[in-house]
């Protein structure tokens, strides 16, 4: 048996700010190996990125193969003086565990391991694995995606997966994420003619042109939502000219937007909309506009059915509360896993993730362990088709 609280504390005490591992994967490997897990450390790197350590641990070799996936890296704590305790001390005060990674998502990793330890006592078939990356909070280039490619190259197949992101609203498991909207970054550049502000007729100021484009794009909804998704959203994040002179109108102005889009949209459709709007505005106001698109993730959905029903029943059994099926929130590594098997996200409440004084009630770690154990029991009793 494993104590999930003690393991969560040990993991938090490793300051594994992306891309540093700081011993976190070693702590987890030390907990899993005595249970019979075959542990493999995988280090990947790519030009222009930091090398990343990952851990793949598997118990058993047959089917069905159930995987828990997550990340041991954390975001920086910020100014430690603003925390009530050392962000990497993993102190408990008033029944609450404080520390960077307490919610996102070292406590969930500890619950993975503790649930697997409980189930292993009666395990008679199939396999349980943990796929833990150190690159989720960073570029997500040398982590989960490459581990999955490595597994495929070895002929290993994952049948179903649960990601332990902090997806709950208030209580562990109260929300199951069955999909996510896609993400896209768009940058719009307008080029005009630089000039003296006293003689605006001799210049073409790109700022009003870009402002008109921004106003049009920000003023119209992209859609009203889809069957399982909220409406797509376009949010401008910056408007820059880089001009320090007070008597010069600039030659170039740029704006960037973050778009979260559902399955009614595609990157091509969104790019076309932005390009069309920019062309219409510049045709009237002048200037030259260009648009660049960087796609972060495509939307995906695990259709409600056998797997999501199993998860719902397990959460209800463990907590007495039926969970909500949702696709809200940002991106996660589930966007890579969905290419290999059905995937859903079940975890703790995320209200404090990435914040000063990130924390989780100790009781919630125990509750999440119960949920994961119930999922394993139900899964291996009657695997979904």
N, C-alpha and C positions, 0 to 999 in steps of 0.2 A: 504494500500500500504506500501511496505517496501523499504527503500533506501538501495540498495545493497552495496554501497560504505561505508555508515556509519556502516552497519553490518559487512562488511569485516574488517574495522578498529577495531571495538569492539572485534572481534575474534582474530585478530593479537595481540591485547594488552594483551591477555591471553597467558603467556609463556608455552604453552602446549607441552613441549619437552617430547617425549615418555619416560616413561609411565604416566607422569603427565597430568591431565586434566586442572588444573589451572583455572577452571571456564568457559572454552570455551563452553562446552555442555550446561551449564546453560544459557549462553548468547543466544545460538541458541534456546533453549527451550523457553526462554522469548520472542523471536520473533515469534515462531510458535504457541504457545498456544493461543494467542489472535485471531489467524486466524481460530481456531477451530480444530487444530491438537491435537489428543490424544497422549501425549508424555510419553514414558516409558524409564526410565533409567535402563540399564542392566549392571551389574558388574560381570565379569567373572574372574576366576583365575585358575591356574593349578600349580602343583608342580614344583618348580624351576623357576617360572615366576612371574612377578609382576601382581597384580590385575589390570584390565583395565576397565574403564568406557566407555560405549557406549550409544548411543541414537537412539531409534526407534520412529519415529513420523508419524502418519497416519491421513490423512484427508479423511473421507468417509469410507464406509464399503463394497461397492459392487465392481463388476467387470466392466470393466477391471481395473487392479491394476498396476499403473506405479510407479516405484521406482527410486529415485535419491540416489546414494550411493557415499560415500567418507569418508575422514578421517580428524579429527580435530587435530591430533598430528603432530608435526613437528620435523625436525632434529635439533640438537644443532646449535646455531648461530656461534660458534667459538669465536674468540676474538672480543668482541664488539668494541674495539678501531679501528678495521679495517673497520668498517661500517661507512658510511657517516652520518647515524643517528642511534639512539638507535634501535636495531633490533626488539624491541617490542613496539616501540612508534607509529608505523603506521602513519608516517608523509608523507605528500604529498609535493613533490617538482617538479615544472615544469610539472604538470599534470601527475605525476607518483607516485604511492603508493609504499612506501618502507616498508619492514618488513619481518621477517621470517614467511613463510606461505602465503605471498602475491600471489605467483604463485602456490605453492603446499601446500594445495589447499583451503585455507580459503576464497579466493575471489570467487571460484566456489561454495562453500557451501552457501555463501551469495547470489549468483545468483540463486541457487536452490530455496532458500526461497522466494526471490523477485519474481521469475517467478511463483511459486506456489501461492503467494498472488494475483498476477494479474489474474491468471486463476480461482482462487476460486470464483471470482465475478460472473462468468458465468457457474460455474460447476453444471451440472445437473445429472451426473451419474459417476460411477466409483470411484476410490480412487487414491490419490497421497500419497506417503510416502517418508521419508528421512531416510536412514540407515547410520548413522555416527559412525565410530569407532575411538577409541583412540590408535589403535595398528597397524596401517598399516606400519609405519616407523620402527617398532620394530619386534618382532618375528612373529607377525600376527597369534598368537595362541588364544588369548582371545578376538578377535574382530569380524570381519565380519563373519568368519566361524561359530562361536558359536551363533551369532545373527540369522543367517539363520537357524541353527538347532533349535533354540528356536521358530522361526516362524513356521517351519515345524511341530514342536510338538504341536503348537496351531491350526494347520490346516489352517494357512494363506498362501495364494499363491500369489507370485509376477508374473505378466504376462510378463513384459518387464522392463529392467533397463538401465539407463545411469549412468556411473561413470564419475565423474568430474575431472579426472586426467589431468594434463597439457600436453596434447597430441598434441597441435598445433605446427606448424613450426614457423609461424610469426604472424598470426592473429587468434583470437578466432574462433574455429570451422573449421579451414581450413583443418584439418585432423581428420578423425574418425577412431579410432582403433577398428577393428572388430575381433581382436584376438591377441594372443601373443605367441611367442615361449616359449617352456618350459625351465626350468633352472635346472642344476644339478651340484653338486660339487663332484669332484673325487680326492681322495688322494692316491698317490702311495708311498709305503714304500719299500725300498730295504735294505736288511740286508746282510752285508759281515762279514769280520773278521778284528777287529781293529789291528793295528800294528805300528811299528816304521817306520818313513818315510825313514830312511836310509836302511831299509831292506824290501822293498815293496814286494819281493818275498815271504815273510813270512805272508803277509796279503792279504786280498781281499777288496780292496777299493770300497765301494758302489757308490762313486760319479760318476766315469766314466760310470758305469752301468746305473745309473739313468739318467745321461745326455743323453745316447744313447736312452733310452726309451722316454725321453722328446723330443729329436730331431725328432724321427720318428713320434710321435703323432702330434707334432706341424707342421711338414712338409707336411702332407697330408690333403687335404680338406675332410671334412666329407661328403659333398654332394654339389650340385650346386644350391640348392634352390628348392622350391615346388611351386605349383600353386599360393598360396596366401602368401607365406613366403620367406624371405631371406634365404641364405644358413645357415646351422648350423655352429657354430663356437666353437672352443676349444682354450681357452686362459689360459696359465699357470700364476698363481698368486704368487707362492712362490716356492723356492727351498732351503731347510734347512738341515743343518747337526748339528748345535749346538756345533760346535767344536772350542774351544778357544785356543787349543794347536797347535803350529806350527810344532811340530815334531811327531805328531800322526795322522795317517789316521783313520777316524771314522769307527764305526761299522755299523751305520745306517744313511741313507739319505732319505729325504722325499720331495715330491713335490706335489702341489695341483693345480688343474685346474678348471676353471669355464666354463661350457658348456651351450650354448644356442642352443636349437635344435628345428627343425621344425617337421611337422607331418610325415616326411619320416623316422624319427628315433624314437626309444623307449629307455627308460633307460636300458632295458635289452640288446639291441643291442649295446649301447654305452659302457656298462660295459664289454660286451664280447670283443669288440674291444680293450679296454685298457688292459684287462687281457691277451688276445692273444698276443698283442705286448710285454707286460712285460715278458711273458713266453718265447717268441722267443728270446728276447735279453739275458735273464738270462741263457738260454740254451747254448748260445755261450760264454758269458762273465763270467758266474758264478754268485753266489749270490742267494738270495731268495727274491722274490717280492710278495707283497700283495696289493690288491686294495680295497678301501672302497668307497662306493657311497652314497651320500645324495641327494635325489631328492627334489628340492624346489617346482617345479610346472611342470605340463604337458602342452603341447601346446594345444590351443583351437582355434576354429574359429566359429564366428557367420556367417553362410553362407549368402552372399549377397542375398537379397530378399525383402520381404515386409517391414520388420522393418528397414533395412539399407536404403531402398529407401525412407521411411518416414523421417528418419533423414537427408538424403541428401537434400530432398526437403525443409525441415524446415530451414536448414542452408542457402541454396540458397535464400530462401525467406527473411531471416533476414539480410543477409550480401551482397547478390548479387553475391556471389562467390560459385561455386560448390566445395565441399570438396573432398579430396583424401581419399580413403579407404586404410587402412594400418594395418600391423601387426608388425611393428618394435618396438624397445624399450625393456625395461626390464619387470619385472613382476608387477602385480597390484592385488588388491583384486577382480578384475573381474574373476580371476582364480577360486575363490570360488563361485561366483554368477552364472557362466556359468553352474553349476550343477543343477540350479533351474529354470533358464529362459534365453531367449536370452538377451545378454548384449553387449553394445558397450561403448566406451569412447569418450567423447566430452568435451573439455576444453580449457584452455588458452595456450599460448605459454610457453614452458618449458625451455627456454634458461637460465634463472637465478635461477631455482630451486636448492636448496641445496647450493647455492653460497653465498658469502658475497655480500651485497647489493641486495638481492633478491627483485624483484619489478615487477610491472605490470602497464601499462598505465591505468589511471582511465577510459578512454573511452572504453577500452577493457572489463572492468567489466560490463559496460552498454551493450556492444555488446553481451557478453555471456548471460546476462539476457534475451535479446531479442531472442537469439537462443533457450534457454530453454523454454521460453514462447511460441515460435512458435512450438516447439516440442510437448508441452502439448496440444496446440490448435489442431494440426494436429492429434495427437494420439487419443484424445477423440472424434474428429469428425468422424474418420474412423479408428478404431483400426486395426492393422495388424493381419492377421490370424496366 
